[in-house]
Amino acid sequence: MRILCPILALLASAASAHRAPVVWLGVPSGAESCRTPLLAAIRERRPDVDVRVGRAHGGGDVSARLREEEGVWRLVVRVEGLTPLRRVLPSPGESCAATADVAALMLDRYLDDVHWTGTPVRIERPVAPPPPVPAPAPPPPPTPTAPEPGPPTPATRTAATVSPPAPPPTTPEAAPARPTPPAASRPALHAQAAIELGPSVAATSLGAWPFLDADFAVRLGAWQVGLGGSVTGPRETPISASTPAAGAYDVETGSARLVGTYRLPLGPGALRFELAPGVEFLGVTASGSGLFHVHAGLAASPYIGVRLAYELPLPLKFALALRAEGRADLWPAEFDVEGLSGGVSTLRWGGGVALALSRVFF
């Protein structure tokens, strides 16, 4: 029994030292539907790694967690002793398959870049080399002795003692350089489509008119570009004349525009700065008992508009925006009937407000 206990302890320590590397996965509340596809995607790319749900306990394990911050999904990967990885993920939407595949690919490339093996990262400090050994002192020269008497001989040469050369000085070995993790690559941007629709009120030469606005845009990160338009129903305004003529102007107006937007996250939503150049169309028909025939005309007036909006996100990828707009007409259009006083024209300066509901696709 005394022999069996040390053997079992040795086997237990060897098994713990050679356990499989563990990746601990964390998913935020409300996104439990993404847990199963994410586990499957990671195990498909890393079949040799044990993937579990929970928090990492150090010792070389990997912590991979999904986070949702202000509608933006992020992947955060941490390994003890290494620089963490933070990446933006595409929104899961109704299916988490695409998000899980992108997250598993980012995790797989990160573990390859840092050469992760599941063992803790150790930073070894260089050991100072021992001091150099001093060169041995040369032996003392021999004591001269008087020569014995004998026949005269040529001049006696005294041998000089030569000391051995000193060993070259030793230098401390250079400390091993710490490996530098490779520069992290930026994730590819994800394009989305957005449709916005809502009522607006704009100032015209005939007063405040209600309009229906519609915009379609393509969003890439914080920038988006799109096309839009506004329409309104016909409206009548009386014709005044010096004669007893009676009649009215039937006015219809609308516009088409190009919109460039920059979205700045602010609070729970985003502040939108928009530049919206476009063309305003004015259609006028003059008719009445005092006119011999109907007069009609159509004019187009280009303008430059600037808009400021605040967008508040809603569930299911919807958003509600309150928008204010100011515009300047470059060439105002005017319509009148010869012989009659009064007319219809576009304003040199105008503006309006709108309340719009939008939805993001993809």
C-alpha positions as a printed NumPy array, in Angstrom:
array([[  0.   ,   0.   ,   0.   ],
       [  2.892,   2.389,   0.779],
       [  4.268,   1.793,  -2.732],
       [  0.84 ,   2.245,  -4.43 ],
       [  0.093,   5.724,  -2.952],
       [  3.14 ,   7.51 ,  -4.483],
       [  2.397,   5.895,  -7.854],
       [ -1.233,   7.149,  -7.823],
       [ -0.121,  10.674,  -6.833],
       [  2.415,  10.692,  -9.659],
       [ -0.215,   9.617, -12.199],
       [ -2.661,  12.303, -10.942],
       [ -0.061,  15.056, -11.23 ],
       [  0.911,  13.888, -14.738],
       [ -2.733,  13.863, -15.846],
       [ -3.312,  17.4  , -14.514],
       [ -0.117,  18.628, -16.161],
       [ -1.147,  17.215, -19.563],
       [ -4.847,  18.093, -19.578],
       [ -6.294,  19.448, -22.792],
       [ -6.305,  23.25 , -23.259],
       [ -9.64 ,  24.842, -22.279],
       [-11.495,  27.731, -23.972],
       [-14.086,  29.244, -21.632],
       [-17.016,  30.811, -23.499],
       [-19.255,  33.599, -22.15 ],
       [-22.493,  34.779, -23.79 ],
       [-24.517,  37.792, -22.471],
       [-28.025,  37.377, -21.167],
       [-30.643,  37.602, -23.876],
       [-28.358,  35.982, -26.474],
       [-28.498,  32.361, -25.264],
       [-29.619,  31.315, -28.756],
       [-26.104,  32.154, -30.03 ],
       [-24.39 ,  29.823, -27.525],
       [-24.957,  26.527, -29.389],
       [-23.876,  27.721, -32.902],
       [-20.824,  29.463, -31.382],
       [-19.745,  26.295, -29.515],
       [-20.145,  24.253, -32.705],
       [-18.164,  26.754, -34.816],
       [-15.239,  26.856, -32.329],
       [-15.114,  23.036, -31.983],
       [-15.148,  22.675, -35.759],
       [-12.065,  24.921, -36.141],
       [-10.317,  23.672, -32.958],
       [-11.222,  19.995, -32.45 ],
       [ -8.207,  19.516, -30.132],
       [ -9.443,  22.179, -27.683],
       [-11.909,  21.611, -24.832],
       [-14.618,  24.312, -25.12 ],
       [-16.724,  24.991, -22.015],
       [-19.229,  27.617, -20.879],
       [-18.142,  29.679, -17.882],
       [-15.28 ,  31.857, -16.653],
       [-11.583,  31.09 , -17.104],
       [ -9.516,  30.182, -14.026],
       [ -6.08 ,  31.248, -15.361],
       [ -3.28 ,  28.766, -15.83 ],
       [ -3.059,  29.331, -19.597],
       [ -6.795,  28.906, -20.346],
       [ -8.584,  31.195, -22.855],
       [-11.52 ,  33.454, -21.983],
       [-13.727,  34.231, -25.028],
       [-16.761,  36.414, -24.286],
       [-19.457,  38.044, -26.42 ],
       [-20.61 ,  41.533, -25.386],
       [-23.351,  43.837, -26.642],
       [-22.686,  47.551, -26.086],
       [-25.147,  50.133, -27.502],
       [-26.316,  47.745, -30.192],
       [-22.746,  46.803, -31.251],
       [-21.597,  43.194, -30.743],
       [-17.956,  42.612, -29.752],
       [-15.7  ,  39.606, -29.168],
       [-13.166,  39.891, -26.284],
       [-10.491,  37.158, -25.964],
       [ -8.053,  37.106, -23.047],
       [ -5.083,  34.852, -22.254],
       [ -3.11 ,  35.415, -19.059],
       [  0.149,  37.232, -19.823],
       [ -0.81 ,  38.261, -23.406],
       [ -2.438,  41.293, -25.03 ],
       [ -6.243,  40.765, -25.206],
       [ -8.153,  40.698, -28.517],
       [-11.159,  43.005, -29.054],
       [-13.119,  42.846, -32.325],
       [-16.471,  44.121, -33.633],
       [-18.858,  41.381, -34.852],
       [-21.781,  41.569, -37.274],
       [-25.157,  41.853, -35.548],
       [-26.73 ,  38.381, -35.037],
       [-30.159,  39.485, -36.225],
       [-32.601,  36.57 , -36.471],
       [-29.801,  34.011, -37.024],
       [-26.508,  33.704, -35.138],
       [-24.787,  31.462, -37.706],
       [-22.851,  34.27 , -39.45 ],
       [-21.868,  35.885, -36.142],
       [-20.678,  32.538, -34.752],
       [-18.565,  31.774, -37.853],
       [-16.851,  35.21 , -37.756],
       [-16.181,  34.939, -33.999],
       [-14.722,  31.42 , -34.336],
       [-12.471,  32.553, -37.217],
       [-11.149,  35.539, -35.191],
       [-10.494,  33.286, -32.149],
       [ -8.699,  30.674, -34.289],
       [ -6.406,  33.253, -35.932],
       [ -5.614,  34.901, -32.596],
       [ -4.591,  31.597, -30.98 ],
       [ -2.37 ,  30.835, -34.003],
       [ -0.753,  34.285, -33.872],
       [  0.182,  34.03 , -30.174],
       [  1.237,  30.332, -30.53 ],
       [ -1.111,  29.307, -27.731],
       [ -0.51 ,  25.807, -26.309],
       [ -2.616,  25.935, -23.158],
       [  0.334,  26.436, -20.792],
       [  0.857,  29.609, -18.742],
       [  3.133,  32.228, -20.265],
       [  6.368,  32.547, -18.265],
       [  8.724,  35.491, -18.481],
       [ 12.201,  34.213, -17.617],
       [ 14.661,  36.714, -16.229],
       [ 18.272,  36.427, -17.417],
       [ 20.681,  34.981, -14.879],
       [ 23.826,  37.061, -14.316],
       [ 26.952,  35.138, -15.372],
       [ 29.625,  34.412, -12.731],
       [ 32.432,  36.975, -12.412],
       [ 35.454,  36.306, -14.626],
       [ 38.284,  34.29 , -13.098],
       [ 41.424,  36.469, -12.685],
       [ 44.504,  35.403, -14.604],
       [ 47.086,  33.514, -12.508],
       [ 50.073,  35.568, -11.309],
       [ 53.358,  34.827, -13.106],
       [ 55.887,  32.779, -11.096],
       [ 58.761,  34.736,  -9.481],
       [ 62.005,  34.855, -11.488],
       [ 64.683,  32.322, -10.426],
       [ 67.355,  33.476,  -7.963],
       [ 70.714,  33.88 ,  -9.741],
       [ 73.554,  31.656,  -8.446],
       [ 77.278,  32.151,  -8.801],
       [ 78.766,  30.006, -11.588],
       [ 81.315,  27.372, -10.641],
       [ 84.91 ,  28.118, -11.663],
       [ 85.95 ,  26.54 , -14.896],
       [ 87.37 ,  27.273, -18.242],
       [ 86.311,  30.489, -19.829],
       [ 83.125,  30.157, -21.873],
       [ 81.251,  32.494, -24.144],
       [ 78.876,  34.98 , -22.564],
       [ 76.175,  33.129, -20.677],
       [ 72.598,  33.96 , -21.723],
       [ 69.952,  34.291, -19.033],
       [ 66.606,  32.771, -20.038],
       [ 63.646,  35.147, -19.552],
       [ 60.554,  33.745, -17.961],
       [ 57.467,  34.295, -20.17 ],
       [ 54.095,  34.328, -18.421],
       [ 51.175,  32.587, -20.164],
       [ 48.697,  34.889, -21.97 ],
       [ 45.699,  36.029, -19.923],
       [ 42.367,  34.506, -20.955],
       [ 40.027,  36.852, -22.854],
       [ 37.498,  38.661, -20.634],
       [ 34.112,  37.051, -20.55 ],
       [ 30.985,  39.073, -21.351],
       [ 27.505,  38.36 , -19.99 ],
       [ 25.147,  36.683, -22.42 ],
       [ 22.458,  38.876, -23.911],
       [ 19.047,  38.491, -22.325],
       [ 16.547,  36.67 , -24.549],
       [ 14.222,  39.108, -26.292],
       [ 10.564,  38.933, -25.315],
       [  8.417,  37.918, -28.279],
       [  6.268,  40.756, -29.564],
       [  2.707,  39.743, -30.435],
       [  1.801,  40.488, -34.059],
       [ -0.185,  43.604, -34.841],
       [ -3.906,  42.918, -34.756],
       [ -5.704,  43.362, -38.056],
       [ -8.887,  45.477, -38.202],
       [-12.083,  43.518, -38.856],
       [-13.816,  44.045, -42.186],
       [-16.731,  46.51 , -42.135],
       [-20.246,  45.106, -42.6  ],
       [-22.545,  46.865, -45.087],
       [-26.219,  47.333, -44.161],
       [-29.296,  48.754, -45.879],
       [-31.656,  51.203, -44.126],
       [-35.133,  52.471, -45.063],
       [-36.641,  55.553, -43.352],
       [-40.235,  56.765, -43.718],
       [-42.214,  59.465, -41.909],
       [-44.233,  62.713, -42.011],
       [-42.697,  66.184, -42.098],
       [-43.778,  69.826, -42.098],
       [-41.911,  72.326, -44.33 ],
       [-42.191,  76.068, -44.896],
       [-43.352,  77.186, -48.398],
       [-44.475,  80.448, -49.978],
       [-48.061,  79.392, -49.236],
       [-47.38 ,  78.595, -45.574],
       [-46.529,  75.395, -43.712],
       [-47.262,  72.247, -45.759],
       [-47.308,  68.595, -44.663],
       [-45.081,  66.19 , -46.625],
       [-44.347,  62.473, -46.657],
       [-40.58 ,  61.745, -46.633],
       [-38.882,  58.508, -47.719],
       [-35.147,  57.682, -47.738],
       [-33.165,  54.585, -48.737],
       [-29.497,  54.395, -47.625],
       [-26.526,  52.029, -47.524],
       [-24.609,  52.09 , -44.199],
       [-20.93 ,  51.214, -43.772],
       [-19.691,  51.734, -40.226],
       [-20.428,  55.307, -39.087],
       [-21.06 ,  56.554, -42.674],
       [-24.064,  56.115, -44.921],
       [-25.205,  57.452, -48.295],
       [-28.649,  57.267, -49.833],
       [-31.446,  58.69 , -51.99 ],
       [-34.694,  60.238, -50.804],
       [-37.759,  62.212, -51.774],
       [-40.747,  64.178, -50.432],
       [-44.283,  64.478, -51.831],
       [-47.47 ,  66.346, -50.857],
       [-51.019,  66.55 , -52.086],
       [-52.453,  69.389, -54.24 ],
       [-53.396,  72.682, -52.627],
       [-55.458,  75.62 , -53.871],
       [-54.79 ,  79.327, -53.457],
       [-57.174,  82.039, -54.796],
       [-56.25 ,  84.241, -57.779],
       [-56.687,  87.976, -57.11 ],
       [-57.235,  90.369, -60.059],
       [-58.32 ,  93.968, -60.718],
       [-61.22 ,  92.625, -62.803],
       [-64.015,  90.44 , -61.447],
       [-62.07 ,  87.359, -62.556],
       [-62.388,  84.344, -60.313],
       [-60.042,  81.385, -60.194],
       [-57.418,  79.573, -58.249],
       [-53.926,  78.097, -58.447],
       [-53.69 ,  74.336, -57.954],
       [-50.193,  73.759, -56.571],
       [-48.324,  70.453, -56.242],
       [-44.741,  70.222, -55.021],
       [-42.18 ,  67.512, -54.285],
       [-38.435,  66.988, -54.137],
       [-35.68 ,  64.434, -54.792],
       [-32.367,  64.461, -52.916],
       [-29.034,  62.774, -52.3  ],
       [-28.197,  62.328, -48.586],
       [-24.749,  61.786, -47.033],
       [-24.741,  60.988, -43.296],
       [-22.218,  60.622, -40.468],
       [-23.53 ,  58.877, -37.317],
       [-21.946,  59.77 , -33.953],
       [-22.903,  57.509, -30.993],
       [-24.327,  59.698, -28.217],
       [-26.15 ,  58.426, -25.143],
       [-28.629,  55.637, -25.878],
       [-28.777,  56.534, -29.581],
       [-26.798,  58.35 , -32.275],
       [-26.528,  61.964, -33.493],
       [-26.728,  62.241, -37.301],
       [-25.078,  65.01 , -39.348],
       [-26.486,  65.046, -42.899],
       [-25.799,  66.974, -46.113],
       [-28.771,  66.742, -48.5  ],
       [-28.509,  68.517, -51.891],
       [-31.545,  68.053, -54.128],
       [-34.086,  69.45 , -56.585],
       [-37.553,  70.824, -55.697],
       [-40.303,  70.43 , -58.315],
       [-43.181,  72.953, -58.475],
       [-46.253,  72.177, -60.587],
       [-48.916,  74.911, -60.899],
       [-52.235,  74.971, -62.782],
       [-54.261,  78.229, -63.017],
       [-57.968,  77.972, -63.871],
       [-61.175,  79.917, -63.291],
       [-64.198,  81.698, -64.819],
       [-62.164,  84.802, -65.639],
       [-59.555,  82.891, -67.695],
       [-60.039,  81.963, -71.362],
       [-58.039,  78.739, -70.99 ],
       [-56.159,  76.778, -68.346],
       [-52.565,  77.815, -67.665],
       [-50.125,  75.183, -66.386],
       [-46.404,  75.086, -65.702],
       [-43.696,  72.939, -64.115],
       [-40.423,  74.255, -62.684],
       [-37.397,  72.629, -61.04 ],
       [-35.314,  74.509, -58.468],
       [-32.024,  73.044, -57.143],
       [-31.227,  73.531, -53.46 ],
       [-28.686,  72.607, -50.77 ],
       [-30.023,  71.225, -47.481],
       [-28.402,  70.574, -44.108],
       [-30.091,  68.238, -41.612],
       [-29.489,  67.35 , -37.963],
       [-31.234,  64.345, -36.403],
       [-31.144,  62.228, -33.253],
       [-31.843,  58.51 , -33.7  ],
       [-33.079,  56.271, -30.881],
       [-32.808,  52.468, -31.424],
       [-35.91 ,  50.277, -30.967],
       [-36.332,  46.47 , -30.84 ],
       [-36.181,  44.339, -34.019],
       [-33.653,  46.694, -35.701],
       [-36.134,  49.597, -35.828],
       [-35.205,  53.184, -34.902],
       [-37.088,  56.45 , -34.34 ],
       [-35.498,  59.741, -35.471],
       [-36.431,  63.395, -34.88 ],
       [-34.951,  65.566, -37.654],
       [-34.626,  69.299, -38.38 ],
       [-33.673,  70.649, -41.821],
       [-32.629,  73.967, -43.303],
       [-32.283,  74.617, -47.052],
       [-31.23 ,  77.326, -49.477],
       [-32.676,  77.443, -53.042],
       [-30.018,  78.245, -55.643],
       [-32.463,  79.429, -58.35 ],
       [-35.98 ,  80.048, -56.944],
       [-38.88 ,  79.28 , -59.324],
       [-41.883,  81.588, -59.812],
       [-45.235,  81.101, -61.615],
       [-47.806,  83.817, -62.434],
       [-50.464,  84.621, -65.059],
       [-50.098,  87.771, -67.171],
       [-52.733,  90.337, -66.31 ],
       [-53.441,  88.848, -62.898],
       [-51.889,  89.862, -59.615],
       [-50.308,  87.335, -57.296],
       [-48.418,  84.161, -58.082],
       [-46.689,  81.092, -56.681],
       [-42.942,  80.78 , -56.039],
       [-40.427,  78.801, -54.036],
       [-38.703,  80.356, -51.043],
       [-35.074,  81.474, -51.16 ],
       [-34.607,  80.082, -47.609],
       [-36.693,  77.31 , -46.093],
       [-36.722,  74.46 , -43.607],
       [-38.817,  71.978, -41.707],
       [-39.026,  69.217, -39.126],
       [-39.738,  65.488, -39.493],
       [-40.428,  62.42 , -37.349],
       [-39.298,  59.235, -39.134],
       [-39.305,  55.495, -38.429],
       [-36.462,  53.442, -39.929],
       [-35.339,  49.812, -40.086],
       [-31.929,  48.269, -40.801],
       [-31.579,  45.144, -42.941],
       [-28.719,  42.61 , -43.149]])
